[in-house]
């Protein structure tokens, strides 16, 4: 199975995603943030989705799993052009 990820080129760190529940009436019920220090590694189904994530810093109140808000370290990496899209090959096997 092939997925795509985002890597910081300077140290090879993969991007991670966190989610936060919101109780707000005028925003998404769960906001998503991408950074290099969050909870869950982010895998994308295709390269186009990864390109969309890199090209759009969505405000927290509209952030979704395909359009996350950028964390500070992710924003810095994008601004420094210190980021690349990588293929991640996953092998699924029974335990």
Secondary structure, DSSP 4 states (H G I P E B T S, - for coil): -EEEEEEETTT-PBPEEEEEE---SSS-SEEEEEESSSSEE--BSSHHHHHHHHH----GGG--SSSPEEPHHHHHHHHTT-EEEEEEE------
